[in-house]
Amino acid sequence: MIRINLLREGRGAKRGGVSLPSMAAAAPAEGAPPWGIFATILLITVLATLGYGAWLMMENHNLAQQIARQREELKKYEGAREKVKELEQKKKEYSAKVDQIKELKDKQSLPVKLMNRLVEVLPEGAWYTSAKQSSNGIILQGRARSIKTISSLYDNMVDMKEFSSVQLGDVRQESGQGEQVYSYKLSANYKPEPDQPQPGQAAQPAKTTGNSGN
């Protein structure tokens, strides 16, 4: 009896001319993975990775260009640094030469000043035959036509502030000369005065002591 009923149902379906699709074939099977969603997520991940990689490449390229420019600037500064060192070395050498020249000038100016002062104190009728420098000062020897002329020379040296401890040695009359001549010997200490400031240089103000109100 059951078999006959199944056949009838099948025949009735065929007679209508319409066959309905099976519901089991149209619906996805339960428990199957969503491959479409996975593919979409994978595509987005790949695109994002490619975009980030391209951005990194651009950043690296820009950074490399910036580093190259900075290296060029550093090369310029290195050249300037070497130039500054060279100029500083030349400045030191020039300063050393100036100091040496100044020292030599001071040493040379001392005898010149001394000779000028000796000429200033020398009276008429007297002259020098020798001038020596010792640890204690200078020693002068000379001749004069009279003892009074020698005395005038002594007084002139005493009056000049640059000479100190002036001492007159033996005075003797020279024999065998056509005219009367006396020999003398003088010793003294010489200390030159500081140079006067040149025009345009400000003079050092004098130091004052005590209260100005008293």
Protein Blocks (a to p, Z undefined) as FASTA:
>chain_A
ZZmmmmmmmmmmmmnopacddfklmpccehiacfklmmmmmmmmmmmmmmmmmmmmmmmm
mmmmmmmmmmmmmmmmmmmmmmmmmmmmmmmmmmmmmmmmmmmmmmmmmmmmmmmmmmmm
pcghiacfbdcddfklccdddddfbfklmmmmmmmmmmpmkbghiacddddddehiabdc
dddddddddddddddddehiacdddddedjfkZZ
